[in-house]
Amino acid sequence: MSSGKDERRPAGELEAGVMAALWAAGGPLTPGHVQRALDSGLARTTVTTILSRLHEKGIVGRERLGRGYAYFPVQDPHGLTALRMHSELDRDDDRETALARFVAQLNPDDERLLRDLLEPGLDTDPESGEA
């Protein structure tokens, strides 16, 4: 028999589900609306806690609705990924080494894309010399 701890969801899974519900909604949702959208059996208080934590992290905004709040995403999925990448870099004492290792582990297509983003005027392939 497994304990309740063994059945916990992986870190971030609940937040990802809440964000997916908010992105799909196209407008602010109350915790009750998010709970129904998730259809996962989570208590409304749990959903409220997740939304409050996302708000503290700056990932969702909120507006007063009656005695509570309605929540909305402040980042699209790509913006959220970028925010998480910045957050990870900010936690590292040696930013240069972290970035160097990140770049060293990029596949060739991602490395080329990153070069194009950093140096927009250099659209030539260094191997072929073609644009």
Contacts in CASP RR format, 6 or more apart in sequence:
PFRMAT RR
TARGET T0000
AUTHOR 0000-0000-0000
METHOD contacts of the structure
MODEL  1
MSSGKDERRPAGELEAGVMAALWAAGGPLTPGHVQRALDSGLARTTVTTI
LSRLHEKGIVGRERLGRGYAYFPVQDPHGLTALRMHSELDRDDDRETALA
RFVAQLNPDDERLLRDLLEPGLDTDPESGEA
14 42 0 8 1.000
14 46 0 8 1.000
14 50 0 8 1.000
15 50 0 8 1.000
15 53 0 8 1.000
15 54 0 8 1.000
15 59 0 8 1.000
17 38 0 8 1.000
18 34 0 8 1.000
18 38 0 8 1.000
18 47 0 8 1.000
18 50 0 8 1.000
18 51 0 8 1.000
18 54 0 8 1.000
19 54 0 8 1.000
19 59 0 8 1.000
19 60 0 8 1.000
19 73 0 8 1.000
19 77 0 8 1.000
19 80 0 8 1.000
21 29 0 8 1.000
21 34 0 8 1.000
21 37 0 8 1.000
21 38 0 8 1.000
22 29 0 8 1.000
22 34 0 8 1.000
22 60 0 8 1.000
22 71 0 8 1.000
22 72 0 8 1.000
22 73 0 8 1.000
23 73 0 8 1.000
23 76 0 8 1.000
23 77 0 8 1.000
24 37 0 8 1.000
25 33 0 8 1.000
25 37 0 8 1.000
26 72 0 8 1.000
27 72 0 8 1.000
28 62 0 8 1.000
28 63 0 8 1.000
28 65 0 8 1.000
28 70 0 8 1.000
28 71 0 8 1.000
28 72 0 8 1.000
29 37 0 8 1.000
29 70 0 8 1.000
29 71 0 8 1.000
29 72 0 8 1.000
30 65 0 8 1.000
30 68 0 8 1.000
30 69 0 8 1.000
30 70 0 8 1.000
30 71 0 8 1.000
31 44 0 8 1.000
31 47 0 8 1.000
31 48 0 8 1.000
31 51 0 8 1.000
31 69 0 8 1.000
31 71 0 8 1.000
32 44 0 8 1.000
32 47 0 8 1.000
33 70 0 8 1.000
34 47 0 8 1.000
34 51 0 8 1.000
34 71 0 8 1.000
35 41 0 8 1.000
35 42 0 8 1.000
35 43 0 8 1.000
35 44 0 8 1.000
35 47 0 8 1.000
38 47 0 8 1.000
51 60 0 8 1.000
51 62 0 8 1.000
51 69 0 8 1.000
51 71 0 8 1.000
54 60 0 8 1.000
54 71 0 8 1.000
55 61 0 8 1.000
55 62 0 8 1.000
55 71 0 8 1.000
58 74 0 8 1.000
59 73 0 8 1.000
59 74 0 8 1.000
59 75 0 8 1.000
59 80 0 8 1.000
59 83 0 8 1.000
60 71 0 8 1.000
60 72 0 8 1.000
60 73 0 8 1.000
60 74 0 8 1.000
61 71 0 8 1.000
61 72 0 8 1.000
61 73 0 8 1.000
61 74 0 8 1.000
62 69 0 8 1.000
62 70 0 8 1.000
62 71 0 8 1.000
62 72 0 8 1.000
63 69 0 8 1.000
63 70 0 8 1.000
63 72 0 8 1.000
73 80 0 8 1.000
75 83 0 8 1.000
88 98 0 8 1.000
89 95 0 8 1.000
89 98 0 8 1.000
89 99 0 8 1.000
92 98 0 8 1.000
103 111 0 8 1.000
103 114 0 8 1.000
106 114 0 8 1.000
115 122 0 8 1.000
116 122 0 8 1.000
116 123 0 8 1.000
123 131 0 8 1.000
124 130 0 8 1.000
124 131 0 8 1.000
125 131 0 8 1.000
END
